[in-house]
Amino acid sequence: MLPRIHLDIYADDQRAEIQRLSELGARVIPWDHRPADADYVVMEDPEGNRFCVVDRPDWPGWAPASQPVGAG
């Protein structure tokens, strides 16, 4: 049975984030029903927990690189 928790990770550079997570042991999960225009990739961590890496370079929550999160 799959875990009940599902995480969405927003990424301003989806390709780089998938590469980083893969290097940490996660893997991409192929899904035949994924829409062609989907902005997410399903991944699974080494313990079997699935999550999506969502391509969101335009997300308004990104802090400027020069400003730490919570500052300002």
C-alpha positions in Angstrom: 0.0 0.0 0.0 1.2 3.5 -0.9 1.8 6.0 1.9 -1.0 8.5 2.6 1.2 11.6 2.6 1.9 13.3 -0.6 4.3 16.3 -0.9 4.5 18.8 -3.6 7.9 20.5 -4.0 7.8 23.7 -5.9 11.0 24.3 -8.0 12.2 27.3 -9.8 14.4 25.0 -11.8 12.6 21.7 -12.1 15.3 19.9 -14.1 18.0 20.8 -11.5 15.8 19.8 -8.6 15.0 16.4 -10.1 18.8 15.9 -10.7 19.6 16.9 -7.1 16.9 14.6 -5.6 18.0 11.8 -7.8 21.5 12.1 -6.5 20.1 11.8 -3.0 18.4 8.5 -3.9 15.0 9.5 -5.2 13.7 8.2 -8.5 11.3 9.3 -11.1 8.1 7.3 -11.2 6.7 6.7 -14.8 3.0 7.3 -15.0 1.1 6.5 -18.2 -1.8 8.9 -17.3 0.3 12.0 -16.8 -1.0 14.8 -19.0 1.4 15.9 -21.7 1.2 19.5 -20.4 1.7 18.6 -16.7 3.9 20.9 -14.8 5.0 18.2 -12.3 7.1 15.0 -12.2 6.2 12.2 -9.8 9.2 10.9 -7.7 9.7 8.5 -4.9 12.2 8.6 -2.1 14.2 5.5 -1.0 11.6 4.6 1.6 8.8 4.6 -1.0 7.2 8.0 -0.2 5.9 9.7 -3.4 6.0 13.4 -4.1 5.8 15.7 -7.0 8.4 18.2 -8.2 6.3 21.1 -9.6 7.8 23.5 -12.2 7.0 26.9 -10.7 9.6 29.5 -11.6 6.8 32.1 -11.4 5.7 31.2 -7.8 5.3 34.5 -5.9 6.8 32.9 -2.7 10.4 32.8 -4.0 12.6 35.1 -1.9 15.1 37.1 -3.8 18.5 35.4 -3.7 20.0 38.4 -1.9 17.3 38.4 0.8 17.0 35.5 3.3 13.6 33.9 3.8 11.7 35.8 6.6 13.8 39.0 6.2 12.3 42.3 5.2 
